[in-house]
């Protein structure tokens, strides 16, 4: 497939998507998000891929939705076109794990895009923010919802109401970021972690992702029941037999369903 706003590569069993609008700090327009959705769909169908990394440039993961493209929208343009949510939802439906590797700015929709991924690795240069308030708008792709779930109400309110940015260290302390990595190692470390994931049993990886996400969608008792039933179903997989046999036989497991 031809892409003009992203670069799509594979590294072994890892799919790598690099946001590539360098002149606009990777500002997210409709076409770019459509391309990310197409690339994710292709990786989802590709049996050779077990996990995905989305990254940007050294300067910016993404500095937000494209302000120029939005500036003259009327309410009806935004509402009828289901602006933002229409094509962003495709990220949520990807069953394979996605790591966001963030260097530089992840602002507005950029921060929201990172939060839609399953975990965030941040370069020590990363800066996260929800500065929409400065533009006379509010976050529109999860900033007011995923951010408080990730870092709590106090810091989410601070970021959304004052537009202040968080550096990588604060973001990790607050729970937004899984790992901080030196900038020149960021993409390699994300690919290495994705390769580890891609070496495990894919159905189990999907079950883990679904179960963790369930924690944010349901009361504890329902989440625990979902986990328990899913756990039981794992015993129907050949990969469970292989994983446990390999442990008993003191060898490395070779998972079949990758
Ligand atoms: C369009 C953008 C952009 C954006 C940067 N650029 N951010 N273009 N949309 N979101 C462009 C600039 O216009 C400029 O183009 C070029 O990228 C370099 O940016 P500079 O401002 O010159 O760089 P710098 O001084 O280093 O400042 C970097 C920055 C700043 C702090 C990231 O650009 C900035 O504050 N950007 C806007 C951040 C923002 O408000 N994001 C939220 C957007 S609203 P030229 O042609 O002049 O060189 C949003 C809503 C989400 O995301 C709703 C749901 C998705």
py3Dmol code that shows the C-alpha trace and the ligand (Angstrom):
import py3Dmol

protein = """\
ATOM      1  CA  UNK A   1       0.000   0.000   0.000  1.00  0.00           C
ATOM      2  CA  UNK A   2       1.147   3.567  -0.733  1.00  0.00           C
ATOM      3  CA  UNK A   3       1.359   5.910   2.238  1.00  0.00           C
ATOM      4  CA  UNK A   4       2.225   9.599   2.161  1.00  0.00           C
ATOM      5  CA  UNK A   5       2.012  10.577   5.852  1.00  0.00           C
ATOM      6  CA  UNK A   6       3.510   7.510   7.517  1.00  0.00           C
ATOM      7  CA  UNK A   7       6.336   5.048   6.904  1.00  0.00           C
ATOM      8  CA  UNK A   8       5.457   1.388   7.367  1.00  0.00           C
ATOM      9  CA  UNK A   9       8.134  -1.249   7.915  1.00  0.00           C
ATOM     10  CA  UNK A  10       8.517  -4.653   9.511  1.00  0.00           C
ATOM     11  CA  UNK A  11      11.315  -5.750  11.833  1.00  0.00           C
ATOM     12  CA  UNK A  12      11.033  -9.510  12.159  1.00  0.00           C
ATOM     13  CA  UNK A  13       7.615 -10.155  13.708  1.00  0.00           C
ATOM     14  CA  UNK A  14       7.147  -6.493  14.666  1.00  0.00           C
ATOM     15  CA  UNK A  15       5.231  -3.960  12.578  1.00  0.00           C
ATOM     16  CA  UNK A  16       6.651  -0.428  12.760  1.00  0.00           C
ATOM     17  CA  UNK A  17       4.608   2.666  11.873  1.00  0.00           C
ATOM     18  CA  UNK A  18       6.481   5.990  11.817  1.00  0.00           C
ATOM     19  CA  UNK A  19       4.382   9.154  11.663  1.00  0.00           C
ATOM     20  CA  UNK A  20       5.994  11.277   8.988  1.00  0.00           C
ATOM     21  CA  UNK A  21       4.852  14.879   8.541  1.00  0.00           C
ATOM     22  CA  UNK A  22       8.133  16.459   9.663  1.00  0.00           C
ATOM     23  CA  UNK A  23       7.284  20.006   8.538  1.00  0.00           C
ATOM     24  CA  UNK A  24       4.175  20.068  10.742  1.00  0.00           C
ATOM     25  CA  UNK A  25       5.552  18.257  13.820  1.00  0.00           C
ATOM     26  CA  UNK A  26       3.495  15.220  12.751  1.00  0.00           C
ATOM     27  CA  UNK A  27       0.219  17.126  13.152  1.00  0.00           C
ATOM     28  CA  UNK A  28      -2.553  14.602  12.759  1.00  0.00           C
ATOM     29  CA  UNK A  29      -4.871  15.161   9.831  1.00  0.00           C
ATOM     30  CA  UNK A  30      -7.633  12.837   8.639  1.00  0.00           C
ATOM     31  CA  UNK A  31      -5.480  11.306   5.939  1.00  0.00           C
ATOM     32  CA  UNK A  32      -2.676  10.445   8.360  1.00  0.00           C
ATOM     33  CA  UNK A  33      -5.064   8.747  10.773  1.00  0.00           C
ATOM     34  CA  UNK A  34      -6.698   6.867   7.864  1.00  0.00           C
ATOM     35  CA  UNK A  35      -3.252   5.644   6.851  1.00  0.00           C
ATOM     36  CA  UNK A  36      -2.462   4.532  10.420  1.00  0.00           C
ATOM     37  CA  UNK A  37      -5.772   2.622  10.413  1.00  0.00           C
ATOM     38  CA  UNK A  38      -4.949   0.973   7.055  1.00  0.00           C
ATOM     39  CA  UNK A  39      -1.468  -0.008   8.256  1.00  0.00           C
ATOM     40  CA  UNK A  40      -2.868  -1.439  11.488  1.00  0.00           C
ATOM     41  CA  UNK A  41      -5.497  -3.438   9.563  1.00  0.00           C
ATOM     42  CA  UNK A  42      -2.757  -4.854   7.324  1.00  0.00           C
ATOM     43  CA  UNK A  43      -0.608  -5.815  10.343  1.00  0.00           C
ATOM     44  CA  UNK A  44      -3.650  -7.310  12.030  1.00  0.00           C
ATOM     45  CA  UNK A  45      -4.235  -9.606   9.043  1.00  0.00           C
ATOM     46  CA  UNK A  46      -0.543 -10.494   8.652  1.00  0.00           C
ATOM     47  CA  UNK A  47       0.231 -13.747  10.463  1.00  0.00           C
ATOM     48  CA  UNK A  48       3.905 -12.820  10.420  1.00  0.00           C
ATOM     49  CA  UNK A  49       3.266  -9.889  12.783  1.00  0.00           C
ATOM     50  CA  UNK A  50       2.720 -10.312  16.523  1.00  0.00           C
ATOM     51  CA  UNK A  51       3.001  -6.757  17.871  1.00  0.00           C
ATOM     52  CA  UNK A  52       3.173  -3.187  16.591  1.00  0.00           C
ATOM     53  CA  UNK A  53       5.179  -0.056  17.421  1.00  0.00           C
ATOM     54  CA  UNK A  54       3.980   3.458  16.540  1.00  0.00           C
ATOM     55  CA  UNK A  55       6.561   6.213  16.723  1.00  0.00           C
ATOM     56  CA  UNK A  56       7.186   9.741  15.451  1.00  0.00           C
ATOM     57  CA  UNK A  57      10.348  11.781  15.027  1.00  0.00           C
ATOM     58  CA  UNK A  58      13.005  12.920  17.507  1.00  0.00           C
ATOM     59  CA  UNK A  59      11.227  16.292  17.805  1.00  0.00           C
ATOM     60  CA  UNK A  60       7.646  15.174  17.949  1.00  0.00           C
ATOM     61  CA  UNK A  61       5.611  12.036  18.343  1.00  0.00           C
ATOM     62  CA  UNK A  62       2.748  14.293  17.243  1.00  0.00           C
ATOM     63  CA  UNK A  63       1.961  17.906  18.152  1.00  0.00           C
ATOM     64  CA  UNK A  64      -1.779  17.298  18.035  1.00  0.00           C
ATOM     65  CA  UNK A  65      -4.576  17.373  15.545  1.00  0.00           C
ATOM     66  CA  UNK A  66      -3.858  19.573  12.536  1.00  0.00           C
ATOM     67  CA  UNK A  67      -4.920  23.038  13.700  1.00  0.00           C
ATOM     68  CA  UNK A  68      -4.927  24.500  10.176  1.00  0.00           C
ATOM     69  CA  UNK A  69      -7.278  21.769   8.965  1.00  0.00           C
ATOM     70  CA  UNK A  70      -9.673  22.313  11.886  1.00  0.00           C
ATOM     71  CA  UNK A  71      -9.594  26.091  12.130  1.00  0.00           C
ATOM     72  CA  UNK A  72     -12.640  26.837   9.979  1.00  0.00           C
ATOM     73  CA  UNK A  73     -14.807  23.866  10.898  1.00  0.00           C
ATOM     74  CA  UNK A  74     -18.388  24.683  11.869  1.00  0.00           C
ATOM     75  CA  UNK A  75     -20.175  22.697  14.539  1.00  0.00           C
ATOM     76  CA  UNK A  76     -22.067  20.860  11.791  1.00  0.00           C
ATOM     77  CA  UNK A  77     -18.854  20.012   9.890  1.00  0.00           C
ATOM     78  CA  UNK A  78     -17.412  18.461  13.033  1.00  0.00           C
ATOM     79  CA  UNK A  79     -20.612  16.721  14.086  1.00  0.00           C
ATOM     80  CA  UNK A  80     -21.729  15.378  10.703  1.00  0.00           C
ATOM     81  CA  UNK A  81     -18.258  14.248   9.725  1.00  0.00           C
ATOM     82  CA  UNK A  82     -17.826  12.706  13.187  1.00  0.00           C
ATOM     83  CA  UNK A  83     -14.549  14.547  13.157  1.00  0.00           C
ATOM     84  CA  UNK A  84     -11.766  12.820  15.053  1.00  0.00           C
ATOM     85  CA  UNK A  85     -13.622   9.779  16.343  1.00  0.00           C
ATOM     86  CA  UNK A  86     -14.596   8.360  12.937  1.00  0.00           C
ATOM     87  CA  UNK A  87     -11.207   7.008  11.970  1.00  0.00           C
ATOM     88  CA  UNK A  88      -9.449   7.092  15.364  1.00  0.00           C
ATOM     89  CA  UNK A  89     -11.586   4.239  16.648  1.00  0.00           C
ATOM     90  CA  UNK A  90      -9.693   1.842  14.390  1.00  0.00           C
ATOM     91  CA  UNK A  91      -6.794   1.988  16.830  1.00  0.00           C
ATOM     92  CA  UNK A  92      -9.010   0.683  19.582  1.00  0.00           C
ATOM     93  CA  UNK A  93     -10.196  -2.302  17.589  1.00  0.00           C
ATOM     94  CA  UNK A  94      -6.691  -3.640  16.841  1.00  0.00           C
ATOM     95  CA  UNK A  95      -6.297  -6.894  18.775  1.00  0.00           C
ATOM     96  CA  UNK A  96      -2.505  -7.105  18.551  1.00  0.00           C
ATOM     97  CA  UNK A  97      -0.607  -5.058  21.153  1.00  0.00           C
ATOM     98  CA  UNK A  98       0.589  -1.597  20.155  1.00  0.00           C
ATOM     99  CA  UNK A  99       3.481   0.227  21.851  1.00  0.00           C
ATOM    100  CA  UNK A 100       3.729   4.008  21.410  1.00  0.00           C
ATOM    101  CA  UNK A 101       7.387   5.073  21.322  1.00  0.00           C
ATOM    102  CA  UNK A 102       7.284   8.780  22.151  1.00  0.00           C
ATOM    103  CA  UNK A 103      10.131  11.274  21.724  1.00  0.00           C
ATOM    104  CA  UNK A 104       9.642  15.040  21.828  1.00  0.00           C
ATOM    105  CA  UNK A 105       6.146  16.498  21.867  1.00  0.00           C
ATOM    106  CA  UNK A 106       3.027  14.390  22.371  1.00  0.00           C
ATOM    107  CA  UNK A 107       0.416  17.113  22.616  1.00  0.00           C
ATOM    108  CA  UNK A 108      -3.363  17.166  22.313  1.00  0.00           C
ATOM    109  CA  UNK A 109      -4.354  14.466  19.849  1.00  0.00           C
ATOM    110  CA  UNK A 110      -0.721  13.286  19.933  1.00  0.00           C
ATOM    111  CA  UNK A 111      -0.973  12.514  23.635  1.00  0.00           C
ATOM    112  CA  UNK A 112      -4.387  10.951  23.029  1.00  0.00           C
ATOM    113  CA  UNK A 113      -3.027   8.788  20.208  1.00  0.00           C
ATOM    114  CA  UNK A 114      -0.242   7.561  22.514  1.00  0.00           C
ATOM    115  CA  UNK A 115      -2.806   6.783  25.217  1.00  0.00           C
ATOM    116  CA  UNK A 116      -4.887   4.726  22.762  1.00  0.00           C
ATOM    117  CA  UNK A 117      -1.907   2.420  22.412  1.00  0.00           C
ATOM    118  CA  UNK A 118      -1.437  -0.374  24.960  1.00  0.00           C
ATOM    119  CA  UNK A 119       1.642   1.129  26.564  1.00  0.00           C
ATOM    120  CA  UNK A 120       3.912   4.108  26.149  1.00  0.00           C
ATOM    121  CA  UNK A 121       7.706   4.048  26.096  1.00  0.00           C
ATOM    122  CA  UNK A 122       9.064   7.587  26.431  1.00  0.00           C
ATOM    123  CA  UNK A 123      12.416   8.996  25.408  1.00  0.00           C
ATOM    124  CA  UNK A 124      13.952  11.207  28.090  1.00  0.00           C
ATOM    125  CA  UNK A 125      13.077  14.103  25.727  1.00  0.00           C
ATOM    126  CA  UNK A 126       9.345  13.376  25.731  1.00  0.00           C
ATOM    127  CA  UNK A 127       6.827  16.049  26.680  1.00  0.00           C
ATOM    128  CA  UNK A 128       3.162  15.235  27.163  1.00  0.00           C
ATOM    129  CA  UNK A 129       0.351  17.770  27.221  1.00  0.00           C
ATOM    130  CA  UNK A 130      -3.300  18.542  26.553  1.00  0.00           C
ATOM    131  CA  UNK A 131      -3.044  22.183  25.459  1.00  0.00           C
ATOM    132  CA  UNK A 132      -6.432  22.345  23.680  1.00  0.00           C
ATOM    133  CA  UNK A 133      -7.724  24.887  26.200  1.00  0.00           C
ATOM    134  CA  UNK A 134      -5.309  27.425  24.686  1.00  0.00           C
ATOM    135  CA  UNK A 135      -7.088  27.009  21.324  1.00  0.00           C
ATOM    136  CA  UNK A 136     -10.580  27.491  22.714  1.00  0.00           C
ATOM    137  CA  UNK A 137     -11.430  23.799  22.537  1.00  0.00           C
ATOM    138  CA  UNK A 138     -11.183  20.759  24.785  1.00  0.00           C
ATOM    139  CA  UNK A 139      -9.572  17.353  24.265  1.00  0.00           C
ATOM    140  CA  UNK A 140     -11.645  15.304  21.820  1.00  0.00           C
ATOM    141  CA  UNK A 141     -10.075  11.861  21.577  1.00  0.00           C
ATOM    142  CA  UNK A 142      -9.902  10.694  25.161  1.00  0.00           C
ATOM    143  CA  UNK A 143      -7.811  13.328  26.941  1.00  0.00           C
ATOM    144  CA  UNK A 144     -10.446  13.950  29.587  1.00  0.00           C
ATOM    145  CA  UNK A 145     -11.169  10.211  29.940  1.00  0.00           C
ATOM    146  CA  UNK A 146      -8.024   8.149  29.446  1.00  0.00           C
ATOM    147  CA  UNK A 147      -5.715  10.651  31.147  1.00  0.00           C
ATOM    148  CA  UNK A 148      -7.518  10.600  34.540  1.00  0.00           C
ATOM    149  CA  UNK A 149      -7.687   6.817  34.350  1.00  0.00           C
ATOM    150  CA  UNK A 150      -3.928   6.733  33.743  1.00  0.00           C
ATOM    151  CA  UNK A 151      -2.676   9.438  36.109  1.00  0.00           C
ATOM    152  CA  UNK A 152      -5.603  10.307  38.395  1.00  0.00           C
ATOM    153  CA  UNK A 153      -7.901  13.306  38.595  1.00  0.00           C
ATOM    154  CA  UNK A 154      -5.482  15.803  40.160  1.00  0.00           C
ATOM    155  CA  UNK A 155      -2.817  15.693  37.470  1.00  0.00           C
ATOM    156  CA  UNK A 156      -5.322  15.203  34.628  1.00  0.00           C
ATOM    157  CA  UNK A 157      -7.212  18.339  35.710  1.00  0.00           C
ATOM    158  CA  UNK A 158      -3.922  20.225  36.008  1.00  0.00           C
ATOM    159  CA  UNK A 159      -2.855  19.262  32.493  1.00  0.00           C
ATOM    160  CA  UNK A 160      -6.215  19.822  30.795  1.00  0.00           C
ATOM    161  CA  UNK A 161      -7.119  23.057  32.638  1.00  0.00           C
ATOM    162  CA  UNK A 162      -3.728  24.793  32.620  1.00  0.00           C
ATOM    163  CA  UNK A 163      -2.182  23.241  29.476  1.00  0.00           C
ATOM    164  CA  UNK A 164       1.073  22.604  31.308  1.00  0.00           C
ATOM    165  CA  UNK A 165       3.303  19.895  29.867  1.00  0.00           C
ATOM    166  CA  UNK A 166       4.706  16.895  31.749  1.00  0.00           C
ATOM    167  CA  UNK A 167       8.223  15.685  31.111  1.00  0.00           C
ATOM    168  CA  UNK A 168       9.074  12.001  30.793  1.00  0.00           C
ATOM    169  CA  UNK A 169      10.121  11.594  34.440  1.00  0.00           C
ATOM    170  CA  UNK A 170       6.861  13.048  35.768  1.00  0.00           C
ATOM    171  CA  UNK A 171       4.841  11.043  33.245  1.00  0.00           C
ATOM    172  CA  UNK A 172       6.498   7.831  34.404  1.00  0.00           C
ATOM    173  CA  UNK A 173       5.999   8.689  38.094  1.00  0.00           C
ATOM    174  CA  UNK A 174       2.350   9.446  37.393  1.00  0.00           C
ATOM    175  CA  UNK A 175       1.759   6.152  35.578  1.00  0.00           C
ATOM    176  CA  UNK A 176       1.304   7.411  32.020  1.00  0.00           C
ATOM    177  CA  UNK A 177       4.541   5.869  30.785  1.00  0.00           C
ATOM    178  CA  UNK A 178       5.757   2.276  31.137  1.00  0.00           C
ATOM    179  CA  UNK A 179       9.480   2.911  30.547  1.00  0.00           C
ATOM    180  CA  UNK A 180      11.826   5.854  30.031  1.00  0.00           C
ATOM    181  CA  UNK A 181      14.573   5.175  27.522  1.00  0.00           C
ATOM    182  CA  UNK A 182      17.521   7.305  26.306  1.00  0.00           C
ATOM    183  CA  UNK A 183      16.327   9.033  23.120  1.00  0.00           C
ATOM    184  CA  UNK A 184      18.796   7.245  20.840  1.00  0.00           C
ATOM    185  CA  UNK A 185      17.597   3.834  22.107  1.00  0.00           C
ATOM    186  CA  UNK A 186      13.859   4.540  22.061  1.00  0.00           C
ATOM    187  CA  UNK A 187      12.725   2.801  18.889  1.00  0.00           C
ATOM    188  CA  UNK A 188      15.131  -0.131  19.338  1.00  0.00           C
ATOM    189  CA  UNK A 189      13.902  -0.740  22.877  1.00  0.00           C
ATOM    190  CA  UNK A 190      10.263  -0.546  21.797  1.00  0.00           C
ATOM    191  CA  UNK A 191      10.945  -2.987  18.949  1.00  0.00           C
ATOM    192  CA  UNK A 192      12.787  -5.338  21.344  1.00  0.00           C
ATOM    193  CA  UNK A 193       9.837  -5.330  23.755  1.00  0.00           C
ATOM    194  CA  UNK A 194       7.400  -5.835  20.865  1.00  0.00           C
ATOM    195  CA  UNK A 195       9.552  -8.750  19.638  1.00  0.00           C
ATOM    196  CA  UNK A 196       9.353 -10.357  23.095  1.00  0.00           C
ATOM    197  CA  UNK A 197       5.547 -10.050  22.958  1.00  0.00           C
ATOM    198  CA  UNK A 198       5.494 -11.392  19.382  1.00  0.00           C
ATOM    199  CA  UNK A 199       7.369 -14.503  20.542  1.00  0.00           C
ATOM    200  CA  UNK A 200       4.558 -15.558  22.878  1.00  0.00           C
ATOM    201  CA  UNK A 201       1.295 -17.274  21.967  1.00  0.00           C
ATOM    202  CA  UNK A 202      -0.844 -14.756  20.059  1.00  0.00           C
ATOM    203  CA  UNK A 203      -4.215 -15.966  21.408  1.00  0.00           C
ATOM    204  CA  UNK A 204      -2.849 -15.603  24.942  1.00  0.00           C
ATOM    205  CA  UNK A 205      -1.490 -12.133  24.177  1.00  0.00           C
ATOM    206  CA  UNK A 206      -4.917 -11.115  22.871  1.00  0.00           C
ATOM    207  CA  UNK A 207      -6.589 -12.563  25.983  1.00  0.00           C
ATOM    208  CA  UNK A 208      -4.225 -10.576  28.224  1.00  0.00           C
ATOM    209  CA  UNK A 209      -4.862  -7.353  26.293  1.00  0.00           C
ATOM    210  CA  UNK A 210      -8.637  -7.891  26.404  1.00  0.00           C
ATOM    211  CA  UNK A 211      -8.564  -8.729  30.113  1.00  0.00           C
ATOM    212  CA  UNK A 212      -6.477  -5.705  31.119  1.00  0.00           C
ATOM    213  CA  UNK A 213      -8.706  -3.441  29.028  1.00  0.00           C
ATOM    214  CA  UNK A 214     -11.747  -4.993  30.701  1.00  0.00           C
ATOM    215  CA  UNK A 215     -10.490  -3.547  33.987  1.00  0.00           C
ATOM    216  CA  UNK A 216     -11.346  -0.094  32.625  1.00  0.00           C
ATOM    217  CA  UNK A 217     -14.766  -1.049  31.302  1.00  0.00           C
ATOM    218  CA  UNK A 218     -16.354  -3.036  34.116  1.00  0.00           C
ATOM    219  CA  UNK A 219     -16.813  -3.337  37.890  1.00  0.00           C
ATOM    220  CA  UNK A 220     -14.166  -5.495  39.614  1.00  0.00           C
ATOM    221  CA  UNK A 221     -16.428  -8.535  40.033  1.00  0.00           C
ATOM    222  CA  UNK A 222     -17.281  -8.576  36.305  1.00  0.00           C
ATOM    223  CA  UNK A 223     -13.650  -8.045  35.331  1.00  0.00           C
ATOM    224  CA  UNK A 224     -12.545 -10.886  37.595  1.00  0.00           C
ATOM    225  CA  UNK A 225     -15.203 -13.177  36.125  1.00  0.00           C
ATOM    226  CA  UNK A 226     -14.097 -12.267  32.588  1.00  0.00           C
ATOM    227  CA  UNK A 227     -10.495 -13.013  33.558  1.00  0.00           C
ATOM    228  CA  UNK A 228     -11.417 -16.321  35.237  1.00  0.00           C
ATOM    229  CA  UNK A 229     -13.430 -17.603  32.260  1.00  0.00           C
ATOM    230  CA  UNK A 230     -10.752 -16.473  29.824  1.00  0.00           C
ATOM    231  CA  UNK A 231      -8.112 -18.148  32.008  1.00  0.00           C
ATOM    232  CA  UNK A 232     -10.096 -21.390  31.876  1.00  0.00           C
ATOM    233  CA  UNK A 233     -10.290 -21.192  28.091  1.00  0.00           C
ATOM    234  CA  UNK A 234      -6.485 -20.969  27.867  1.00  0.00           C
ATOM    235  CA  UNK A 235      -6.389 -24.649  28.861  1.00  0.00           C
ATOM    236  CA  UNK A 236      -7.987 -25.460  25.520  1.00  0.00           C
ATOM    237  CA  UNK A 237      -4.937 -24.170  23.648  1.00  0.00           C
ATOM    238  CA  UNK A 238      -2.058 -26.285  22.372  1.00  0.00           C
ATOM    239  CA  UNK A 239       0.248 -23.451  23.413  1.00  0.00           C
ATOM    240  CA  UNK A 240      -0.690 -23.986  27.081  1.00  0.00           C
ATOM    241  CA  UNK A 241       0.330 -27.650  26.769  1.00  0.00           C
ATOM    242  CA  UNK A 242       3.562 -26.606  25.081  1.00  0.00           C
ATOM    243  CA  UNK A 243       4.352 -23.849  27.604  1.00  0.00           C
ATOM    244  CA  UNK A 244       3.890 -26.073  30.620  1.00  0.00           C
ATOM    245  CA  UNK A 245       5.573 -29.134  29.035  1.00  0.00           C
ATOM    246  CA  UNK A 246       8.590 -26.977  28.174  1.00  0.00           C
ATOM    247  CA  UNK A 247       8.836 -25.769  31.774  1.00  0.00           C
ATOM    248  CA  UNK A 248       8.668 -29.321  33.121  1.00  0.00           C
ATOM    249  CA  UNK A 249      11.224 -30.541  30.544  1.00  0.00           C
ATOM    250  CA  UNK A 250      13.514 -27.552  31.260  1.00  0.00           C
ATOM    251  CA  UNK A 251      13.561 -26.324  27.645  1.00  0.00           C
ATOM    252  CA  UNK A 252      12.373 -23.204  25.819  1.00  0.00           C
ATOM    253  CA  UNK A 253       8.763 -23.378  24.649  1.00  0.00           C
ATOM    254  CA  UNK A 254       7.996 -23.193  20.941  1.00  0.00           C
ATOM    255  CA  UNK A 255       4.584 -21.635  20.648  1.00  0.00           C
ATOM    256  CA  UNK A 256       2.604 -22.726  17.615  1.00  0.00           C
ATOM    257  CA  UNK A 257      -0.034 -20.017  17.449  1.00  0.00           C
ATOM    258  CA  UNK A 258       2.081 -16.931  17.000  1.00  0.00           C
TER     259      UNK A 258
END
"""
ligand_1 = """\
55
LIG
C -0.662 22.112 12.600
C 1.386 22.394 13.585
C 0.899 21.852 14.803
C -0.458 21.412 14.839
C 2.973 22.385 15.074
N 2.669 22.706 13.808
N 1.914 21.873 15.705
N 0.611 22.517 12.501
N -1.197 21.575 13.717
N -0.999 20.852 15.917
C 3.558 23.300 12.813
C 3.791 24.793 13.088
O 2.727 25.560 12.578
C 5.068 25.023 12.321
O 4.790 25.135 10.934
C 5.819 23.714 12.511
O 4.856 22.741 12.868
C 6.852 23.810 13.626
O 6.208 24.295 14.787
P 6.773 25.536 15.660
O 5.657 26.054 16.464
O 7.499 26.502 14.781
O 7.850 24.780 16.570
P 8.251 25.072 18.094
O 8.439 26.543 18.320
O 9.398 24.150 18.372
O 6.982 24.632 18.966
C 6.572 23.276 18.966
C 5.173 23.162 19.617
C 4.192 24.149 18.954
C 5.277 23.436 21.131
C 4.743 21.700 19.431
O 4.230 23.942 17.544
C 2.777 23.984 19.384
O 2.398 24.457 20.462
N 1.968 23.344 18.536
C 0.529 23.201 18.788
C 0.258 22.200 19.878
C -1.234 22.063 20.123
O -1.912 23.054 20.453
N -1.735 20.874 20.000
C -3.175 20.572 20.200
C -3.860 20.687 18.895
S -5.584 20.523 19.084
P 5.399 26.349 10.041
O 4.799 26.118 8.699
O 5.010 27.612 10.712
O 6.890 26.085 10.113
C -5.826 18.879 19.208
C -7.250 18.486 19.386
C -7.357 17.019 19.472
O -4.945 18.090 19.172
C -8.762 16.622 19.296
C -8.874 15.134 19.145
C -7.810 14.510 18.338
"""
view = py3Dmol.view(width=600, height=400)
view.addModel(protein, "pdb")
view.setStyle({"model": 0}, {"cartoon": {"style": "trace"}})
view.addModel(ligand_1, "xyz")
view.setStyle({"model": 1}, {"stick": {}})
view.zoomTo()
view.show()
